[in-house]
Structure formats: structure tokens, C-alpha cells
Amino acid sequence: MMRPVLWIAVAAAVAVLGATAPGPARATEEMIVRVAVQVDQPAVMLGADGPVQIVQTDTGSAVTLAGTAWTVTPSAGGLSIAGTAFGQTVRVTTGTGLLRIAGKPYRGTIELQRSPQGHVTAIDELPLEAYLYGVIKGEIDPGWPPAAVQAQAVAARTLAVERIAEVHAGVTGYDLTATTDAQVYLGASAETPAATAAVDTTRGLLVTYQGQPIFAAYHSNSGGHTEDSENVWGTAYPYLRGVADPYAMSAPSVNWSVTLPLGTLEATLQRGQVQVAGLSDVSPGRVTPWGRVVTVRLTSGDGSVQEINANRFRLLVGAGVLRSTMFTVLRDGAGEAFSGRGSGHGVGLDQWGARAMAAQGATFDQILKFYYTGVGIDQLY
């Protein structure tokens, strides 16, 4: 269960979005997010441009440490910071500049925890909009047409709000990770004027379905047709329906190909706990009407066949190797030749498609309503 204060804030925000008359009300305050920027590390490097104040959360006692860099390590009783003993959880603030974790600057307050695994986790706690400043460049080129970057900002904000309502921060201590497990967050070093402008001009806006924030999935390039969510993740969302996407085809390198030795594929699958021996063939199993592979058939040396989820297969092989699941397969000697289109899982907002739509004059809300079926754009605060 997530932290009670945050849960109340999210519940209130979702509740006001669900109001129907005279229209969605607005929450009065911006949400706070907790983003894990380092998880279960043997040590974490903490930095600042001057002294930091460290507050021990269980006692409220505060210590000021002079200097500009400190090593945080786990100890028997909690944490050790530059040789000073603290409890299990501390909060770090500075009056000078920004805090840094592993050399990267971050806005907000840094919380350091001794994880259940006996390592150190660093969490950046900051307002939602400031968090988005550090997300945009990790997910899209801020130099693209403004409407495309604005669409990305609204999708990223919506995804964050929906994820915060779903996860249990009381268990993990945080709401989101800084990786593709949620969405890429690069901190203050990734902020640009164009990214900040896209966030500010869409401040508080969310994509909603029947008054509720959606799971705002997005990807790089659909290859010409986005996908129904159940064909990738097994869950059908009414607003994540496949749509014909001609805008995707103007992207560079929309077509791709790669040949992989069967031995390499077998070793990769075995590392991912897929039991296959003497892999002799890889072929599409179930395929959607627009050519995206839903399951992959694996034939072992003894002739036995198993099918696994195509997106799982792609991630095991490597998302940068098999760029999407919209592919065909042909035997090429001792390997399999994959030929495909697009990049990413193919569900929801197509980022390259958004770029093409924006270049043709579409507004950010038109882009979002094209890729998400039956949605509205509502103000959270």
C-alpha cells in the first residue's frame, strides 16, 4: 500500500477528474512524485554544491555535513554517510544548488533508504511538473515540432499519475523508477527550454477515459499500424485500440532486418528461463491482421514445439535487436533472418507518428485523440 498522504492526493485527483457536472473540477495542489533513481546499490554517491542537511526520518534529528561529495553505504543499523551513522531512512536537502546522485543533478529532496536487501536506494521526491522536465528528453527529441513534444508531455504526465495510483509505494518506498520500467527520467541535466515549454504549456493536463486517467502507453514507431493492448500485454484497454497509422512510415529506418544464429537465440532464451534444447526453428505463431506477431513458435531438436509471448521473446533477445514484433522470419543457413517494421511495442501514442502529424499542423490534443481511442483531455490542477 502506498504512503497514505500520497494515496489521498491521488485518490482526490482521480475523484475530481471523475466529476461530471458542470465539468471536471480541479485538484488544488500539484502532486508530488517519488522516483527511484538508484535501486539496491552497494553504495551511492551523494553530491551537492555545498553543505547538506540530513534528517533522520524516525527521530527527526538533523545533521549538517560540510563538503560537496559523500559516499552512502549500508550499515548494520541503517546507513553510513561519510562515516557518520544514521538510521534506515534519511532525507537530504541543500540550500545551495541541486543535489546529485551518481554525479547527476536532481531537483527536490533526496531520500536515502537501506533496502530490504541490505543495499542503498536513492529516491528523488519532487513536484510532478518538475519531474516531467527531466522526462521529455529521455523519451523524445525536444527539438521536434512543439505539438509533438506537448503530446509527449501530456502522455508522460498521464502515465505517471496512473502509475502512482496503481503501485504500492508503502512496499517499495517509491512510485516510479527512472528507467523504461516506467519512463526514462534523466533529472535536471536533461532539461531544455523546449522540453520545459512543452510541460508548462500543458500544465496539469491528462488524457482521460470516462473521467479517469488512462494507462498512456507510448512507443517509438508503430510500423504503420498501432496495436490492441491485449495482443501485447494480455489486458484489453478500451482506449488502447489499434489504428491505421500512415504517419509512422515517414520515420527514418522504419524498416529493419537482423540475422541471429540459432545457437545465440537458444542461449539467450535459456538465460531468460525458457526451456528449449537444440533450437531448430523460430517462426511466428499467432499474428494480428496487420502483421504484428503475438506469439513465437520455438521448435526444439526433439521436434517439440512451444509458443511464448512475442513481446517477451523480443525483450529477451533485446529490444534494440528486434526493434518490434511486426516481423517475418526466414531461415538463413544456421540462423534466422528477421525482417520488420517500426520500433517498440506498438501500443498507444506513436512518437514518430506524432512528429509527422505535428509537422502537418495537428495540435497536441488532435494527436492524442488519434492514437488513444475515445479519450478526453482534462485538467488535473
Secondary structure, 3 states (H helix, E strand, C coil): CCCHHHHHHHHHHHHHHCCCCCCCCCCCCCCEEEEEEEEEECCEEEECCCCEEEEECCCCCEEEECCCEEEEEECCCCEEECCEEECCEEEEEECCCCEEECCEEECCEEEEEECCCCCEEEEEEEEHHHHHHCCHHHHCCCCCCHHHHHHHHHHHHHHHHHHHHHCCHHHHCCCEECCCCCCCCCCHHHCCHHHHHHHHHCCCEEEEECCEECCCCEECECCCECCCCHHHHCCCCCCCCCCECHHHHHCCCCEEEEEEEHHHHHHHHHHCCCCCCCCCEEEECCECCCCCECEEEEECCCCCEEEEEHHHHHHHHCCCCCCECCEEEEEECCEEEEEEECEECCCCEEHHHHHHHHHCCCCHHHHHHHHCCCCEEEECC
